[in-house]
Amino acid sequence: MNNKTNIIVTLLFAASCAFVSCDDWTDVESIGIKQPGIEEQNPELYAKYLENLCQYKADAEHKKVYVWFDNSEKKPFSQAQHLVALPDSIDAVALECPDNLADWERNEMSEMQTKKGTKVIYDINFDSIKVAYNRQQEVVQEAEPVAQEFETFLMDSLSTALKLSQKYDYDGICVSYTGKVSTHMTEEEKNEYIQNETFFMGIINDWHLRNSDKIIAFKGKPQNLYAKTYLKEYDIIFALGTEATNRDMLTYEYSLATGQEVPENRVGIIISTPSLDSSDKTTGYLGADLAIDKVAEWAALPQSGKQVAGVGIYNVSNDYFYTDKNYKYTRKVISSLNPPIK
């Protein structure tokens, strides 16, 4: 992004801040006076800003920021529950409840897609499908399903999940896969494991071939995949940093995910915001520090000689609640990864 774009972005940000206050989304009723925003005040400037924003997101060289958004509340009482309140420079937002969208959700989703070039996606979790199958069969949830018996359930689950992409005009999906280390598996268990994974990844790959306009992301442990060649078609691959307790563990998880056959130039890390429960000092923390704060600095630097491709943020709406700036640390991640974005 050039200097001219920086000036436009900065001017727009300054103008916006002049007319938006923390009181805009309180329960107090307004008296009918609505302060005009930058869109109404200077449509030409705003249009140029949106043009530059979309160009920035289309640039394959920039580092990506994906967020996971809890959209379970269908009668929002806070701006933190609105998609349109998310920072404009986010590349993609994954909805945690992708079905049964309210009309206002679909309208906000469309506005983000068409105006700001933000991709809206959702998760398809292989491990959750296996747990659901085992629960139905009344067996141990961690047990590896027998492939021949599991295929019908898996196909039906994926068919239902993938149909949502067309139903709600999603821009793509994120494949969530943790998998297991096969070192201590018996040959029979390993065989079932490989068959189940191959069937799952094959269906996803077939869907993507028929929907090449959709983006496809991965999060989990790519090192546990047998069919790593599928990852060549993925836009970004997020290693799990949610269990890390310090920066060295972030680096360790990242290095595991950038192993053989994994496209290392597309590997990022995913962390979580802190819980809104003030007694929870584990979720979203690296020791005593906020993970979302420290990951901004960590991901901006090469790790094990490799460039981190992006950052994923779980429970992003928890980052909204700061008096000095909403989405304070999410914005820091964006600006740290891509310094021209102010």
HELIX and SHEET records of a PDB file:
HELIX    1   1 ASN A    3  PHE A   19  1                                  17    
HELIX    2   2 CYS A   22  TRP A   25  5                                   4    
HELIX    3   3 ILE A   38  GLN A   41  1                                   4    
HELIX    4   4 PRO A   43  ALA A   58  1                                  16    
HELIX    5   5 GLN A   79  GLN A   81  5                                   3    
HELIX    6   6 LEU A   83  ALA A   85  5                                   3    
HELIX    7   7 ASP A  103  LYS A  116  1                                  14    
HELIX    8   8 PHE A  126  GLN A  137  1                                  12    
HELIX    9   9 ALA A  147  LYS A  167  1                                  21    
HELIX   10  10 GLU A  187  ARG A  210  1                                  24    
HELIX   11  11 PRO A  222  ASN A  224  5                                   3    
HELIX   12  12 LYS A  228  GLU A  233  5                                   6    
HELIX   13  13 ARG A  247  ALA A  257  1                                  11    
HELIX   14  14 GLU A  264  ARG A  266  5                                   3    
HELIX   15  15 ALA A  291  ALA A  300  1                                  10    
HELIX   16  16 VAL A  316  ASP A  319  5                                   4    
HELIX   17  17 LYS A  328  LEU A  337  1                                  10    
SHEET    1   A 9 LYS A  64  PHE A  69  0                                        
SHEET    2   A 9 ALA A  92  LEU A  95  1                                        
SHEET    3   A 9 LYS A 119  ASN A 125  1                                        
SHEET    4   A 9 GLY A 172  TYR A 177  1                                        
SHEET    5   A 9 ILE A 215  GLY A 220  1                                        
SHEET    6   A 9 ILE A 236  LEU A 240  1                                        
SHEET    7   A 9 VAL A 267  SER A 272  1                                        
SHEET    8   A 9 GLY A 310  TYR A 314  1                                        
SHEET    9   A 9 LYS A  64  PHE A  69  1                                        
SHEET    1   B 2 TYR A 285  LEU A 286  0                                        
SHEET    2   B 2 ASP A 289  LEU A 290 -1                                        
END                                                                             
